[in-house]
Every structure is written in structure tokens, then in C-alpha cells.
Amino acid sequence: MDLLQISIAAIPFLLALMSRTSKAIVPCLLTSLFTVLLGEAPHRAVVAWCVGMLIAAVALRERLRAG
């Protein structure tokens, strides 16, 4: 994997850091790692990345909603 693919894989983790919810940071970190590890099988990596994005999006939405 090159740097661009790794940075795209890290997006869920970075969004979880923005949410500042410790409950979302660890699962998003794990899904980002799985995305990097499964980079040779793109269809599996996309599933892991989408799960991480869903977790991060919900955590970020809750932070914005709480104000």
C-alpha cells in the first residue's frame, strides 16, 4: 500500500479523534488497521473501511448534536 491508501484508511480513526469519544476511537482504530492489513483484497478492505466510517460518523454526529 502506498501513502495515499494508508491515509484514506486512516480517515475513520481521524474522524473518531474529532468526536473525542473514547468508545468510538478504539473500534475505528481497529477498522483502520484491518483496512490496511486487508489492502491486498480490496472488497474486504472496503467493508472494514465502511464499518469504521459508520462508527466514526455516528460518534461525530453525537458530538455535534450535544454541542
Long-range contacts (C-beta under 8 A, 24 or more apart in sequence): 1-36, 1-39, 5-36, 5-39, 6-36, 8-49, 9-35, 9-36, 9-39, 9-45, 9-49, 11-49, 11-52, 11-53, 11-56, 12-49, 12-52, 12-53, 12-55, 12-56, 13-52, 13-56, 15-53, 15-56, 15-57, 15-59, 15-60, 16-55, 16-56, 16-59, 16-60, 18-60, 18-63, 19-56, 19-59, 19-60, 19-62, 19-63, 20-63, 21-59, 21-62, 21-63, 23-59, 24-55, 24-56, 24-58, 24-59, 27-52, 27-55, 28-52, 28-55, 28-56, 28-59, 31-55
